[in-house]
Amino acid sequence: MAATKTQDLDATTRQVRMLHEAGAGLVRVAVDSAKDVECLAEIRGRVPEANLVVDLQENYRLVASVAPHVNKVRYNPGHLYHHEKEKSVESKVAFIAEAAVQHDCALRVGVNCGSVDPEMAAAYERADPPELSGVTAMVESALQHCAILDEMGFTRYVVSLKDSDPRKVIEGNKRFAERRPDVPLHLGVTEAGMLPDGVIKTRVAFEQLISQGIGDTIRVSLTLPFDEKWREVEAGRELLADIEAGRFRSVPDLGHGLNIISCPSCSRVENEAFVDLAFSVKEMAAYAKEYDITIAVMGCRVNGPGETDDADLGLWCGPRYVNLKRGEESVGAFTYDEVLGRLKSELDTLIATRS
């Protein structure tokens, strides 16, 4: 996934070319506005050899402008829910599918545990044990959208079911594959974090799923400096090579100890200081490694608020301020220079309650 601002044409062209040359079969570019669409068309012309995919956020109507310039479009059913609530989900999906047909695009139905639409989440709120909370809602959301596309006669789609916890990724994809073995699956652990933890979490999921014949495409999501995004492709290829050769590594117990979740640096990041902050959080919190505490560091306002809800402590970053949360409760907004100290104070308090 390109990490640069789409409207920074030279930087984004460089990212797309770098990822393609590293071996990425698809390169994702973020588009959130009409100006982004104009830049996407320019990037398409500059790097015609790359297969491009765009992720639709809340504004699903951009698909009509985006589709002529890409090979695939990804939409999130949870984000689709929040836009134009007076319209049915079927009509919104139909709009997306019609644009895809018109411009010869494939679709990815991308469901994330942390952003399932509220009605679906409420319907299956107590369907899972605590360690797998949200998995049933995620799977049912994916199945619902498959049924909608099937009813329309649209067949060029894949599904992804992602979470930052590999246990949920494994369980969700296994359940879905049992019920819809005909639908291709795109695998990934979202917000896997930094090296080496991010690759370890991803390896856990990939080894257990791919070895059972589950999964058709993959993505490794890592928090990296922009110029090192090619490492995601390298890590993915190494994981696949190991699995193909039968080189399975011991699976670590991910149920205990400090767990730091951080999203991949992408073009939705509004301040590049997010990347440095994520590394600083990891370094600062090292003293808490023996405690069962989850800290989430998210880089944008699109996924940040919801994706930090399940963490003990969460940070989601805006252009000038970082929003600090304690579970679902807001602690406040702090500058990038201030937030690390306040986070440590919250972490110390949390440790004291568990000692």
Buried (B, 14 or more C-beta within 10 A) or exposed (E): BBBBBBBEBEBBBBBBBBBBEBEBBBBBBBBBEEEBBBBBBBBBEBBEEBBBBBBBBBBBBBBBBBBBBBBBBBBBBBBBBEBBEEEEBBEBBBBBBBBBBEBEBBBBBBBBBBBBBEEBBEBBEEBBEEEBBBBBBBBBBBBBBBEBBBEBEBEBBBBBBBBBBBBBBBBBBBBBBEEBEEBBBBBBBBBBBBBEBBBBBBBBBBBBBBEEEBBEBBBBBBBBEBEBBBBBBBBBBBBBEBBEEEEEEEEEEBEEEBBBBBBBBBBBBBBBBBBEBBBBBBEBBEEBEEBEBBBBBBBBBBBBBBBBEBBBBBBBBBEEBBBBBBEEEEBEBBEBEBBBEBBBEBBEEBBEEEE
